[in-house]
Amino acid sequence: MDTTIRAGRRQLLQGAAGLAAAGLAAPAVHAQGAVTLRYVGTAVNQSKEIKDKVKEDLGITLEYVPVTSDDVVRRAVTQPNSFDVLDSEYWMLKKIIPSGNLQGMDARRIKLVDEITPVFTKGEIAGKKIGDQGTAPMKVSYLPTQNGKSFATSPTQWLTLIPTTYNADTLGIRPDKINRPITSWAELLNPEFKGKASLLNIPSIGIMDAAMVVEATGQHKYADKGNMTRAEIDLTMKVLTEAKRAGQFRAFWKDFNESVNLMASGETVIQSMWSPAVTAVRSRGIPCTYQPLKEGYRAWAAGFGIPKTLTGRKLDATYDFINWFLSGWAGAYLNRQGYYSAVLSTAQKSMEAYEWDFWMLGKPAAQDIKAPDGTVLEKAGAVRDGGSYEARMGAVACWNAVMDENDYMVRKWNEFIAA
């Protein structure tokens, strides 16, 4: 996401006002001299614009260390001294927290902790419970003590992560090549799309998409799609393997760009997809829809954690950075790419009213909607796929997860890919 912000004077003033209002003015760090924070994570939140803005506002230099999802876990478990900030997805915590390598984050040091969306603190949207199958953030957000190695069952002072970004994932389709309504996950295995369907080849996520399909076709009802029994894993992989041998799948993608190219070229017309990938296809002038489905969405969420070894000046600077991240500018930057931010009130203050209406309220765009780099994403009059924030996140069915039978699942998944 190496793009250039062309924020207008009004947006910059709003961002500054948001910082000041939240009591997050930067001079405290500036006054102490330069600090560099080693930031390990996947590339989702690692952008030049955020790095430059943090430097400008706080005097903190972010040293990005982009790694794969598996390497985020590996580093946290085996090399806690190799980072100051860990950008982790919530499903990874079941592997990381038992190591004792992350310290609980002190809620008293997070200025906007009470404004974090209830998706994380209560598992709710607008007062209504949302689906919690899999590793729902609420299940893994708190520790019983600062150095706890297991999860607390109710909110405490000690947070595992401070949430940054999250989204509700569904299937991407090429409406110009399908020419009829698509309303169910079951369509991924519809023989009508033989040789034109694709599935995500990251086992812990791909099997969740597969479970949505299996349940939608009426072949099985899971107690928890994010924590299958061995028998359920076997059943799921049997359904996928039969479809694969029948020629249903064109490809199994691992890479964001690969998913974009498959759809843009027309090699696939229906597949597992991420919201920004759909946006990337559209930006080429090619129709692509992030299709809401009646069974709901598979969601994911990420946040910042800190190693137990972090103390003193660097610990203070890390809290300053995390507080800055929640203060509005970064939230607006992420919202403009189709993600959701953890503190919506500050992000709203850093966005134009028409942007907020489009991205968060599901209203038709009053004017062209632009990406952070100025690229036009949607023309005036367009409506966001899936509608409003409440409509999308309120329809979450399950979350990315690590199963108790994870090793067995990965082995069976790899056998499916090789079949």
C-alpha positions as a Markdown table, in Angstrom:
| # | Residue | x | y | z |
|---|---|---|---|---|
| 1 | Met | 0.0 | 0.0 | 0.0 |
| 2 | Asp | 2.8 | 2.4 | -1.0 |
| 3 | Thr | 0.6 | 5.3 | -1.9 |
| 4 | Thr | 0.8 | 9.0 | -1.4 |
| 5 | Ile | -1.7 | 10.9 | 0.7 |
| 6 | Arg | -3.0 | 14.0 | -0.9 |
| 7 | Ala | -5.0 | 15.2 | 2.1 |
| 8 | Gly | -6.6 | 18.6 | 1.8 |
| 9 | Arg | -5.9 | 21.3 | 4.3 |
| 10 | Arg | -9.2 | 20.7 | 5.9 |
| 11 | Gln | -8.5 | 17.0 | 6.5 |
| 12 | Leu | -5.1 | 17.8 | 8.0 |
| 13 | Leu | -6.6 | 20.4 | 10.3 |
| 14 | Gln | -9.3 | 17.9 | 11.3 |
| 15 | Gly | -6.6 | 15.3 | 12.1 |
| 16 | Ala | -4.6 | 17.8 | 14.2 |
| 17 | Ala | -7.8 | 18.8 | 16.0 |
| 18 | Gly | -8.6 | 15.2 | 16.7 |
| 19 | Leu | -5.2 | 14.7 | 18.2 |
| 20 | Ala | -5.5 | 17.7 | 20.4 |
| 21 | Ala | -9.0 | 16.9 | 21.5 |
| 22 | Ala | -7.9 | 13.4 | 22.5 |
| 23 | Gly | -5.0 | 14.8 | 24.5 |
| 24 | Leu | -2.5 | 13.1 | 22.1 |
| 25 | Ala | -0.4 | 16.0 | 21.1 |
| 26 | Ala | 3.1 | 14.9 | 20.1 |
| 27 | Pro | 5.7 | 17.2 | 21.8 |
| 28 | Ala | 6.2 | 14.8 | 24.8 |
| 29 | Val | 8.0 | 12.3 | 22.6 |
| 30 | His | 9.7 | 15.0 | 20.5 |
| 31 | Ala | 11.2 | 16.5 | 23.6 |
| 32 | Gln | 12.9 | 13.2 | 24.6 |
| 33 | Gly | 14.7 | 12.8 | 21.3 |
| 34 | Ala | 14.4 | 10.2 | 18.5 |
| 35 | Val | 13.1 | 6.7 | 19.1 |
| 36 | Thr | 12.9 | 3.8 | 16.6 |
| 37 | Leu | 10.3 | 1.1 | 17.0 |
| 38 | Arg | 10.8 | -2.2 | 15.2 |
| 39 | Tyr | 7.3 | -3.1 | 13.8 |
| 40 | Val | 6.8 | -6.7 | 12.9 |
| 41 | Gly | 3.6 | -7.7 | 11.0 |
| 42 | Thr | 2.1 | -8.5 | 7.6 |
| 43 | Ala | 2.0 | -5.6 | 5.2 |
| 44 | Val | -1.7 | -4.6 | 5.8 |
| 45 | Asn | -1.0 | -1.7 | 8.1 |
| 46 | Gln | 2.6 | -1.1 | 7.0 |
| 47 | Ser | 2.4 | 2.0 | 4.8 |
| 48 | Lys | 4.8 | 4.8 | 4.0 |
| 49 | Glu | 2.1 | 7.3 | 4.7 |
| 50 | Ile | 1.5 | 6.0 | 8.3 |
| 51 | Lys | 5.3 | 5.9 | 8.8 |
| 52 | Asp | 5.7 | 9.5 | 7.6 |
| 53 | Lys | 2.8 | 10.8 | 9.6 |
| 54 | Val | 4.0 | 9.1 | 12.9 |
| 55 | Lys | 7.4 | 10.7 | 12.3 |
| 56 | Glu | 5.9 | 14.1 | 11.7 |
| 57 | Asp | 3.5 | 14.0 | 14.7 |
| 58 | Leu | 5.5 | 12.0 | 17.3 |
| 59 | Gly | 9.1 | 12.0 | 16.1 |
| 60 | Ile | 9.0 | 8.2 | 16.3 |
| 61 | Thr | 10.6 | 6.2 | 13.4 |
| 62 | Leu | 8.9 | 3.0 | 12.5 |
| 63 | Glu | 11.2 | 0.3 | 11.2 |
| 64 | Tyr | 8.9 | -2.0 | 9.2 |
| 65 | Val | 9.7 | -5.7 | 9.2 |
| 66 | Pro | 7.1 | -7.3 | 6.8 |
| 67 | Val | 6.7 | -11.0 | 7.3 |
| 68 | Thr | 4.1 | -13.7 | 6.5 |
| 69 | Ser | 1.3 | -14.6 | 8.9 |
| 70 | Asp | 3.1 | -17.8 | 10.0 |
| 71 | Asp | 6.3 | -15.7 | 10.6 |
| 72 | Val | 4.4 | -13.3 | 12.9 |
| 73 | Val | 3.5 | -16.2 | 15.1 |
| 74 | Arg | 7.0 | -17.7 | 14.8 |
| 75 | Arg | 8.7 | -14.4 | 15.8 |
| 76 | Ala | 6.4 | -13.8 | 18.7 |
| 77 | Val | 7.0 | -17.3 | 20.1 |
| 78 | Thr | 10.7 | -17.7 | 19.4 |
| 79 | Gln | 12.2 | -14.2 | 19.1 |
| 80 | Pro | 10.4 | -11.8 | 21.4 |
| 81 | Asn | 13.5 | -9.6 | 21.5 |
| 82 | Ser | 13.3 | -9.0 | 17.7 |
| 83 | Phe | 10.4 | -6.5 | 17.8 |
| 84 | Asp | 9.0 | -3.6 | 19.8 |
| 85 | Val | 5.5 | -3.6 | 18.2 |
| 86 | Leu | 3.8 | -6.8 | 17.1 |
| 87 | Asp | 1.0 | -6.4 | 14.5 |
| 88 | Ser | -0.9 | -9.7 | 15.1 |
| 89 | Glu | -4.2 | -11.1 | 14.0 |
| 90 | Tyr | -6.4 | -12.2 | 16.9 |
| 91 | Trp | -6.5 | -15.9 | 15.7 |
| 92 | Met | -2.7 | -16.0 | 16.2 |
| 93 | Leu | -3.1 | -15.4 | 19.9 |
| 94 | Lys | -4.0 | -19.0 | 20.7 |
| 95 | Lys | -0.5 | -19.9 | 19.6 |
| 96 | Ile | 1.3 | -16.8 | 21.0 |
| 97 | Ile | -0.1 | -16.2 | 24.5 |
| 98 | Pro | 0.8 | -19.6 | 26.0 |
| 99 | Ser | 4.5 | -18.7 | 25.3 |
| 100 | Gly | 4.3 | -15.8 | 27.8 |
| 101 | Asn | 6.1 | -13.6 | 25.4 |
| 102 | Leu | 3.5 | -10.8 | 25.2 |
| 103 | Gln | 2.8 | -8.6 | 28.2 |
| 104 | Gly | -0.7 | -7.5 | 28.9 |
| 105 | Met | -1.4 | -4.0 | 27.7 |
| 106 | Asp | -2.5 | -1.7 | 30.5 |
| 107 | Ala | -5.9 | -0.3 | 29.7 |
| 108 | Arg | -5.2 | 2.7 | 31.9 |
| 109 | Arg | -2.5 | 3.8 | 29.4 |
| 110 | Ile | -4.8 | 3.7 | 26.4 |
| 111 | Lys | -6.5 | 7.1 | 26.3 |
| 112 | Leu | -9.4 | 6.0 | 24.1 |
| 113 | Val | -9.9 | 2.5 | 25.5 |
| 114 | Asp | -13.5 | 3.2 | 26.4 |
| 115 | Glu | -14.2 | 4.2 | 22.7 |
| 116 | Ile | -13.0 | 1.0 | 21.2 |
| 117 | Thr | -15.8 | -0.6 | 19.1 |
| 118 | Pro | -17.9 | -3.1 | 21.1 |
| 119 | Val | -17.1 | -5.7 | 18.3 |
| 120 | Phe | -14.0 | -6.2 | 20.5 |
| 121 | Thr | -15.1 | -5.5 | 24.0 |
| 122 | Lys | -18.6 | -7.0 | 23.9 |
| 123 | Gly | -18.9 | -9.0 | 20.7 |
| 124 | Glu | -21.7 | -6.7 | 19.6 |
| 125 | Ile | -22.8 | -4.3 | 16.9 |
| 126 | Ala | -25.5 | -1.7 | 17.8 |
| 127 | Gly | -26.4 | -3.7 | 20.9 |
| 128 | Lys | -26.8 | -7.0 | 19.1 |
| 129 | Lys | -24.6 | -10.0 | 19.5 |
| 130 | Ile | -22.7 | -11.0 | 16.3 |
| 131 | Gly | -21.5 | -14.5 | 15.3 |
| 132 | Asp | -18.6 | -15.7 | 17.5 |
| 133 | Gln | -17.7 | -19.1 | 15.9 |
| 134 | Gly | -13.9 | -19.4 | 15.5 |
| 135 | Thr | -11.5 | -17.0 | 17.4 |
| 136 | Ala | -13.8 | -14.1 | 18.0 |
| 137 | Pro | -11.8 | -11.2 | 19.4 |
| 138 | Met | -13.9 | -11.1 | 22.6 |
| 139 | Lys | -12.7 | -14.6 | 23.4 |
| 140 | Val | -9.0 | -13.7 | 23.4 |
| 141 | Ser | -8.9 | -9.9 | 24.2 |
| 142 | Tyr | -8.0 | -10.1 | 27.9 |
| 143 | Leu | -5.5 | -11.6 | 30.3 |
| 144 | Pro | -6.1 | -12.4 | 34.0 |
| 145 | Thr | -2.8 | -10.7 | 34.9 |
| 146 | Gln | -0.2 | -8.6 | 33.0 |
| 147 | Asn | 2.0 | -11.7 | 32.4 |
| 148 | Gly | -0.9 | -14.2 | 32.0 |
| 149 | Lys | -0.4 | -17.2 | 29.6 |
| 150 | Ser | -4.1 | -17.9 | 29.3 |
| 151 | Phe | -7.2 | -15.8 | 28.5 |
| 152 | Ala | -9.5 | -14.1 | 30.9 |
| 153 | Thr | -13.2 | -15.0 | 30.5 |
| 154 | Ser | -14.3 | -11.4 | 31.2 |
| 155 | Pro | -12.8 | -7.9 | 30.7 |
| 156 | Thr | -9.8 | -7.0 | 32.8 |
| 157 | Gln | -7.2 | -4.2 | 33.0 |
| 158 | Trp | -4.8 | -6.3 | 30.8 |
| 159 | Leu | -5.5 | -6.5 | 27.0 |
| 160 | Thr | -3.7 | -8.9 | 24.7 |
| 161 | Leu | -3.8 | -6.6 | 21.8 |
| 162 | Ile | -5.1 | -3.1 | 21.1 |
| 163 | Pro | -7.3 | -3.5 | 18.0 |
| 164 | Thr | -6.3 | -1.6 | 14.8 |
| 165 | Thr | -8.2 | -3.0 | 11.8 |
| 166 | Tyr | -10.8 | -5.7 | 10.9 |
| 167 | Asn | -13.2 | -6.6 | 8.2 |
| 168 | Ala | -15.9 | -9.0 | 7.1 |
| 169 | Asp | -14.9 | -11.2 | 4.2 |
| 170 | Thr | -17.0 | -12.9 | 1.5 |
| 171 | Leu | -16.8 | -14.1 | -2.0 |
| 172 | Gly | -15.8 | -11.9 | -4.9 |
| 173 | Ile | -17.6 | -12.4 | -8.2 |
| 174 | Arg | -17.5 | -11.0 | -11.8 |
| 175 | Pro | -21.2 | -9.9 | -12.3 |
| 176 | Asp | -20.6 | -9.2 | -16.0 |
| 177 | Lys | -19.7 | -12.9 | -16.5 |
| 178 | Ile | -22.4 | -14.4 | -14.3 |
| 179 | Asn | -25.5 | -12.4 | -15.2 |
| 180 | Arg | -27.7 | -13.6 | -12.4 |
| 181 | Pro | -28.0 | -13.0 | -8.6 |
| 182 | Ile | -25.5 | -14.8 | -6.3 |
| 183 | Thr | -26.8 | -15.1 | -2.8 |
| 184 | Ser | -25.1 | -18.1 | -1.2 |
| 185 | Trp | -21.7 | -19.5 | -0.4 |
| 186 | Ala | -22.9 | -22.7 | -2.0 |
| 187 | Glu | -22.4 | -21.1 | -5.4 |
| 188 | Leu | -18.6 | -21.6 | -5.1 |
| 189 | Leu | -19.2 | -25.3 | -5.8 |
| 190 | Asn | -21.9 | -24.9 | -8.4 |
| 191 | Pro | -20.9 | -26.9 | -11.5 |
| 192 | Glu | -22.0 | -23.9 | -13.6 |
| 193 | Phe | -18.7 | -22.4 | -12.6 |
| 194 | Lys | -16.5 | -25.4 | -13.3 |
| 195 | Gly | -12.9 | -24.4 | -13.9 |
| 196 | Lys | -13.8 | -20.8 | -13.0 |
| 197 | Ala | -13.8 | -20.9 | -9.2 |
| 198 | Ser | -10.9 | -20.3 | -6.9 |
| 199 | Leu | -10.2 | -20.9 | -3.2 |
| 200 | Leu | -7.8 | -19.2 | -0.8 |
| 201 | Asn | -4.8 | -21.5 | 0.0 |
| 202 | Ile | -4.1 | -20.5 | 3.6 |
| 203 | Pro | -5.3 | -23.5 | 5.5 |
| 204 | Ser | -6.7 | -21.8 | 8.6 |
| 205 | Ile | -8.7 | -19.4 | 6.5 |
| 206 | Gly | -9.4 | -21.5 | 3.4 |
| 207 | Ile | -11.1 | -24.2 | 5.5 |
| 208 | Met | -13.4 | -21.6 | 7.0 |
| 209 | Asp | -14.5 | -20.6 | 3.5 |
| 210 | Ala | -15.0 | -24.3 | 2.8 |
| 211 | Ala | -17.1 | -24.8 | 5.9 |
| 212 | Met | -19.3 | -21.9 | 4.9 |
| 213 | Val | -19.8 | -23.7 | 1.6 |
| 214 | Val | -20.4 | -27.1 | 3.1 |
| 215 | Glu | -23.0 | -25.7 | 5.5 |
| 216 | Ala | -24.7 | -23.6 | 2.8 |
| 217 | Thr | -25.1 | -26.8 | 0.6 |
| 218 | Gly | -26.8 | -28.5 | 3.5 |
| 219 | Gln | -24.2 | -31.3 | 3.9 |
| 220 | His | -23.3 | -30.6 | 7.5 |
| 221 | Lys | -24.1 | -28.2 | 10.4 |
| 222 | Tyr | -21.0 | -27.4 | 12.4 |
| 223 | Ala | -21.1 | -26.7 | 16.2 |
| 224 | Asp | -18.1 | -24.3 | 15.6 |
| 225 | Lys | -16.7 | -23.9 | 12.1 |
| 226 | Gly | -13.5 | -22.5 | 13.7 |
| 227 | Asn | -12.9 | -25.5 | 15.9 |
| 228 | Met | -13.9 | -28.7 | 14.0 |
| 229 | Thr | -13.6 | -32.2 | 15.1 |
| 230 | Arg | -11.4 | -34.6 | 13.1 |
| 231 | Ala | -14.5 | -36.1 | 11.6 |
| 232 | Glu | -15.7 | -32.6 | 10.5 |
| 233 | Ile | -12.3 | -31.9 | 9.0 |
| 234 | Asp | -12.4 | -35.2 | 7.1 |
| 235 | Leu | -15.9 | -34.4 | 5.8 |
| 236 | Thr | -15.0 | -30.9 | 4.7 |
| 237 | Met | -11.9 | -32.0 | 2.9 |
| 238 | Lys | -13.8 | -34.8 | 1.2 |
| 239 | Val | -16.3 | -32.3 | -0.2 |
| 240 | Leu | -13.5 | -30.1 | -1.5 |
| 241 | Thr | -11.4 | -33.0 | -2.9 |
| 242 | Glu | -14.4 | -34.3 | -4.8 |
| 243 | Ala | -15.0 | -30.8 | -6.3 |
| 244 | Lys | -11.3 | -30.5 | -7.1 |
| 245 | Arg | -11.2 | -33.8 | -9.0 |
| 246 | Ala | -14.3 | -32.8 | -10.9 |
| 247 | Gly | -12.4 | -29.7 | -12.2 |
| 248 | Gln | -14.3 | -27.1 | -10.2 |
| 249 | Phe | -11.2 | -25.0 | -9.2 |
| 250 | Arg | -9.1 | -23.0 | -11.6 |
| 251 | Ala | -6.5 | -22.1 | -8.9 |
| 252 | Phe | -5.7 | -21.9 | -5.2 |
| 253 | Trp | -4.3 | -18.5 | -4.5 |
| 254 | Lys | -1.9 | -17.5 | -1.7 |
| 255 | Asp | -1.0 | -14.0 | -2.8 |
| 256 | Phe | -3.2 | -10.8 | -2.9 |
| 257 | Asn | -2.0 | -9.9 | -6.4 |
| 258 | Glu | -2.6 | -13.4 | -7.6 |
| 259 | Ser | -6.3 | -13.1 | -6.5 |
| 260 | Val | -6.6 | -9.8 | -8.3 |
| 261 | Asn | -5.1 | -11.1 | -11.5 |
| 262 | Leu | -7.3 | -14.2 | -11.6 |
| 263 | Met | -10.4 | -12.1 | -11.4 |
| 264 | Ala | -9.2 | -9.3 | -13.6 |
| 265 | Ser | -8.3 | -11.7 | -16.4 |
| 266 | Gly | -11.6 | -13.5 | -16.2 |
| 267 | Glu | -9.8 | -16.8 | -15.4 |
| 268 | Thr | -12.1 | -17.0 | -12.4 |
| 269 | Val | -15.6 | -15.6 | -12.0 |
| 270 | Ile | -16.2 | -16.5 | -8.3 |
| 271 | Gln | -13.6 | -17.0 | -5.6 |
| 272 | Ser | -12.4 | -16.3 | -2.0 |
| 273 | Met | -11.4 | -12.7 | -2.0 |
| 274 | Trp | -10.4 | -9.8 | 0.2 |
| 275 | Ser | -12.1 | -6.4 | 0.0 |
| 276 | Pro | -9.1 | -4.4 | -1.1 |
| 277 | Ala | -8.5 | -7.0 | -3.9 |
| 278 | Val | -12.0 | -6.4 | -5.2 |
| 279 | Thr | -11.2 | -2.7 | -5.1 |
| 280 | Ala | -8.0 | -3.3 | -7.1 |
| 281 | Val | -9.9 | -5.1 | -9.8 |
| 282 | Arg | -12.4 | -2.3 | -10.0 |
| 283 | Ser | -9.7 | 0.3 | -10.3 |
| 284 | Arg | -8.8 | -1.3 | -13.6 |
| 285 | Gly | -12.3 | -0.6 | -14.9 |
| 286 | Ile | -13.3 | -4.3 | -14.6 |
| 287 | Pro | -16.7 | -5.1 | -12.8 |
| 288 | Cys | -16.1 | -7.0 | -9.6 |
| 289 | Thr | -18.5 | -7.3 | -6.6 |
| 290 | Tyr | -17.7 | -8.2 | -3.0 |
| 291 | Gln | -20.9 | -10.2 | -2.8 |
| 292 | Pro | -23.0 | -10.2 | 0.4 |
| 293 | Leu | -24.3 | -13.7 | 1.0 |
| 294 | Lys | -27.3 | -14.9 | 3.0 |
| 295 | Glu | -25.2 | -17.1 | 5.3 |
| 296 | Gly | -23.1 | -14.1 | 6.4 |
| 297 | Tyr | -19.4 | -13.2 | 6.5 |
| 298 | Arg | -16.2 | -14.7 | 7.7 |
| 299 | Ala | -14.4 | -12.0 | 9.7 |
| 300 | Trp | -10.9 | -11.2 | 10.8 |
| 301 | Ala | -9.3 | -8.7 | 13.1 |
| 302 | Ala | -5.8 | -7.4 | 14.0 |
| 303 | Gly | -4.2 | -5.4 | 16.7 |
| 304 | Phe | -0.9 | -4.2 | 18.3 |
| 305 | Gly | 0.8 | -6.2 | 21.0 |
| 306 | Ile | 4.1 | -5.6 | 22.9 |
| 307 | Pro | 6.8 | -8.1 | 24.1 |
| 308 | Lys | 7.3 | -8.7 | 27.8 |
| 309 | Thr | 10.9 | -7.6 | 27.4 |
| 310 | Leu | 9.9 | -4.0 | 26.4 |
| 311 | Thr | 10.5 | -1.4 | 29.2 |
| 312 | Gly | 11.4 | 2.2 | 29.9 |
| 313 | Arg | 11.6 | 4.7 | 27.1 |
| 314 | Lys | 10.7 | 2.3 | 24.3 |
| 315 | Leu | 7.7 | 1.0 | 26.2 |
| 316 | Asp | 6.5 | 4.6 | 26.6 |
| 317 | Ala | 7.1 | 5.4 | 22.9 |
| 318 | Thr | 5.1 | 2.3 | 21.9 |
| 319 | Tyr | 2.1 | 3.4 | 24.0 |
| 320 | Asp | 2.4 | 6.8 | 22.4 |
| 321 | Phe | 2.4 | 5.3 | 19.0 |
| 322 | Ile | -0.6 | 3.1 | 19.8 |
| 323 | Asn | -2.5 | 6.0 | 21.2 |
| 324 | Trp | -1.7 | 8.0 | 18.1 |
| 325 | Phe | -3.0 | 5.1 | 15.9 |
| 326 | Leu | -6.4 | 5.3 | 17.6 |
| 327 | Ser | -6.6 | 9.1 | 17.4 |
| 328 | Gly | -8.1 | 9.4 | 14.0 |
| 329 | Trp | -5.7 | 9.9 | 11.1 |
| 330 | Ala | -4.7 | 6.2 | 10.8 |
| 331 | Gly | -8.3 | 5.1 | 11.2 |
| 332 | Ala | -9.5 | 7.3 | 8.4 |
| 333 | Tyr | -6.6 | 6.1 | 6.2 |
| 334 | Leu | -7.6 | 2.5 | 6.8 |
| 335 | Asn | -11.4 | 3.2 | 6.3 |
| 336 | Arg | -10.6 | 4.7 | 2.9 |
| 337 | Gln | -9.2 | 1.4 | 1.8 |
| 338 | Gly | -12.3 | -0.6 | 2.8 |
| 339 | Tyr | -11.1 | -1.7 | 6.2 |
| 340 | Tyr | -12.7 | -0.8 | 9.5 |
| 341 | Ser | -10.9 | 1.1 | 12.4 |
| 342 | Ala | -11.1 | 0.3 | 16.1 |
| 343 | Val | -12.2 | 3.8 | 17.3 |
| 344 | Leu | -14.8 | 5.0 | 14.9 |
| 345 | Ser | -15.5 | 8.4 | 16.5 |
| 346 | Thr | -12.0 | 9.7 | 15.9 |
| 347 | Ala | -11.8 | 8.2 | 12.4 |
| 348 | Gln | -15.1 | 10.0 | 11.5 |
| 349 | Lys | -13.6 | 13.4 | 12.5 |
| 350 | Ser | -10.7 | 12.8 | 10.1 |
| 351 | Met | -12.9 | 12.0 | 7.1 |
| 352 | Glu | -15.1 | 14.1 | 4.9 |
| 353 | Ala | -18.8 | 13.7 | 5.6 |
| 354 | Tyr | -19.4 | 12.2 | 2.1 |
| 355 | Glu | -16.6 | 9.6 | 2.7 |
| 356 | Trp | -18.1 | 8.6 | 6.0 |
| 357 | Asp | -21.5 | 8.3 | 4.5 |
| 358 | Phe | -20.2 | 6.0 | 1.7 |
| 359 | Trp | -17.8 | 3.8 | 3.7 |
| 360 | Met | -19.6 | 3.5 | 7.0 |
| 361 | Leu | -23.3 | 4.3 | 6.5 |
| 362 | Gly | -23.9 | 2.6 | 3.2 |
| 363 | Lys | -25.2 | 5.7 | 1.5 |
| 364 | Pro | -24.7 | 6.5 | -2.2 |
| 365 | Ala | -21.5 | 8.4 | -2.9 |
| 366 | Ala | -22.3 | 12.1 | -3.0 |
| 367 | Gln | -19.1 | 12.6 | -5.1 |
| 368 | Asp | -16.3 | 10.4 | -6.4 |
| 369 | Ile | -14.7 | 8.2 | -3.7 |
| 370 | Lys | -10.9 | 8.2 | -3.8 |
| 371 | Ala | -8.2 | 5.9 | -2.3 |
| 372 | Pro | -5.6 | 7.5 | -0.1 |
| 373 | Asp | -3.4 | 8.0 | -3.2 |
| 374 | Gly | -6.1 | 9.9 | -5.0 |
| 375 | Thr | -7.1 | 7.1 | -7.3 |
| 376 | Val | -10.9 | 7.1 | -8.0 |
| 377 | Leu | -12.3 | 3.9 | -6.5 |
| 378 | Glu | -16.0 | 4.6 | -7.0 |
| 379 | Lys | -17.9 | 7.1 | -9.1 |
| 380 | Ala | -20.5 | 9.4 | -7.5 |
| 381 | Gly | -23.8 | 7.5 | -6.9 |
| 382 | Ala | -22.1 | 4.1 | -6.1 |
| 383 | Val | -23.0 | 2.2 | -3.0 |
| 384 | Arg | -20.6 | 0.1 | -1.0 |
| 385 | Asp | -21.0 | -3.7 | -1.4 |
| 386 | Gly | -22.8 | -5.0 | 1.6 |
| 387 | Gly | -24.0 | -1.6 | 2.7 |
| 388 | Ser | -23.3 | 0.0 | 6.0 |
| 389 | Tyr | -20.8 | -0.9 | 8.8 |
| 390 | Glu | -23.7 | -2.2 | 10.9 |
| 391 | Ala | -25.1 | -4.3 | 8.1 |
| 392 | Arg | -21.8 | -5.9 | 7.2 |
| 393 | Met | -20.2 | -6.5 | 10.7 |
| 394 | Gly | -23.7 | -7.3 | 12.1 |
| 395 | Ala | -23.8 | -10.3 | 9.6 |
| 396 | Val | -20.6 | -11.9 | 10.7 |
| 397 | Ala | -21.0 | -15.7 | 11.0 |
| 398 | Cys | -17.5 | -16.8 | 12.1 |
| 399 | Trp | -14.0 | -15.5 | 12.6 |
| 400 | Asn | -10.5 | -16.7 | 11.4 |
| 401 | Ala | -9.3 | -19.3 | 13.9 |
| 402 | Val | -6.8 | -21.8 | 15.1 |
| 403 | Met | -8.4 | -25.1 | 15.8 |
| 404 | Asp | -7.6 | -27.5 | 18.6 |
| 405 | Glu | -7.0 | -30.0 | 15.8 |
| 406 | Asn | -4.9 | -27.5 | 13.8 |
| 407 | Asp | -2.0 | -29.8 | 13.0 |
| 408 | Tyr | -4.3 | -32.5 | 11.7 |
| 409 | Met | -6.3 | -29.9 | 9.7 |
| 410 | Val | -3.2 | -28.5 | 8.0 |
| 411 | Arg | -2.1 | -32.1 | 7.1 |
| 412 | Lys | -5.5 | -32.8 | 5.5 |
| 413 | Trp | -5.5 | -29.5 | 3.7 |
| 414 | Asn | -2.1 | -30.1 | 2.2 |
| 415 | Glu | -3.3 | -33.6 | 1.1 |
| 416 | Phe | -6.3 | -31.8 | -0.6 |
| 417 | Ile | -4.1 | -29.3 | -2.4 |
| 418 | Ala | -1.8 | -32.2 | -3.6 |
| 419 | Ala | -4.8 | -34.4 | -4.7 |
